[in-house]
């Protein structure tokens, strides 16, 4: 994206035209989907989806093992694969872990992942009433609907969004990168100031190495291995893998022990009728929230849960006391956010959440930079992502309903065996990036820094986004100023850039205004 | 027993301002470049923004009379320092003993520390996991995991390629 020349989009028609146009909207879409199906329905790609979903469900079922951490420590396995195969594995883990976070939330009132925090409000009371099987069944169906609806929506809308992005020039790209950082800082922690500092530190780390505009080597202090910069995947493994591990050791890794027998997992027709409205509505809202950079599954599930509560008057049992619609709303909302998060990731190259930031890194290892250009140069990859993610959710439905008896036992898996292996994977994963110890040391430093920052209330997600958005912001800011002779008027001259920058100011000041209004 | 750390927000802001000062000193030597913005421009913009937010953080904590106190529990600190120390020892030792021995040693020590009490179980799992990772990464993913530089016994293992260890030992 930062390589894009500062001119409008050339000939060849819009992405939407190329995407839908040749055979009409339906015909183009269908031919694209057939291409995607052809790539995904290869034995190895399908096997990777099955492996990914299984790993995701296993890890998501264990409290404390987040989707981000799992994807971060396992991303190195994809380096030897084709981009499509790598994406299948990672998307499987992403969807599987996000879904499975609901299992411990329902059974032991401990969300497996932060996204499942709203699920426990009604899931756990259902479990206490002896309806754990029903709650897990509803969570499974709602997760499937949420994920599937979001995939359909993004398949239809992404090309049009990429089209809009094609008219972006340097000022708009700079504004967009800045907006991405501000909105992430404002939604990812209690303090916008700490979020911004975290994001700016990420941007600063990204300046190490060769300057993108004139090729000057910065901040290497005479060490040649710093010239290529800091690999942001190594930093991510440190921030989300090692820092999380250190945090777990600090809290003391302990073992849970539960025994639950599940029955009546598959929802009946009457139960489905009860949750369908809430599930479909939450799926759409979850997709929209997921598409906002930084607003991931946790925010989506709380918003959809609250909306469901608002829609349903005189609910019996009341929300918070074991209403299945509460479980359905939270689970469809958080799973729908995964598809939504792919929208800015694929169309703009701006990650929707921490997991999609790692997906960007995984694609960059293969020399692919997400952004509107992806829809022109890697159409097959884009379609395979859409088709593959749909298959992921089909498998989640199948594995969730048929394998629930197994997954509930995984909650008991002792962390004392798991964390040492995860720490080794952090080291091996960062070593695999370039086959050297420099990236391993970068990972260790990032892990230690991440642990300290987190302990002092600095959110880590903005730092990762800063690492990704930093180079985009720099090259486009400097290009804009070079074109305008140093005048900031170039930003005022672009209504789109101005609008995005104004949105950035709103996103920075909104939490402060909201707090003042509340008080 | 815990050690109180007060005013952590102000301390962090002070460290950030020192970092900003260092950025401006280091970038002072950067060339201007042929265009309006040189290589120093962007790091200084980031530094300036960090300084602004650090000052806001200080002002906020002064206005709110927030001492942002933390109690650093020495036991908890030890629980973090030991795994971190084990990782550092693991990474340091890898070029000297090779991936396999370093990984087996690290896993064994970490599992014992994590509460796996049976020696045979810890050792068996450590050897098993290290071998699986060695095969997956070296054979399947072609990652040049380091071999023992004194005696590359790993080559005696079945199906281990003779791939060089470029990037690590030169």
Interface residues (C-beta under 8 A of the other chain):
Chain A: X76 X77 X79 X80 X193 X194 X196 X197 X200 X201 X203 X204 X207 X211 X213 X214 X216 X218 X219 X242 X245 X246 X249 X250 X251 X252 X253 X415 X416 X417 X419 X420 X421 X423 X424 X425 X426 X427 X428 X431 X432 X434 X435 X436 X437 X440 X441 X444 X447 X448 X451 X455 X456 X470 X473 X474 X477 X478 X481 X482 X485 X486
Chain B: X8 X9 X12 X16 X23 X26 X27 X30 X31 X33 X34 X35 X36 X37 X38 X39 X41 X42 X43 X45 X46 X47 X49 X50 X53 X54 X56 X57 X60 X68 X70 X76 X77 X79 X80 X82 X83 X84 X87 X88 X90 X91 X94 X95 X103 X106 X107 X110 X111 X114 X115 X116 X125 X129 X130 X133 X136 X137 X140 X141 X142 X143 X144 X145 X166 X167 X168
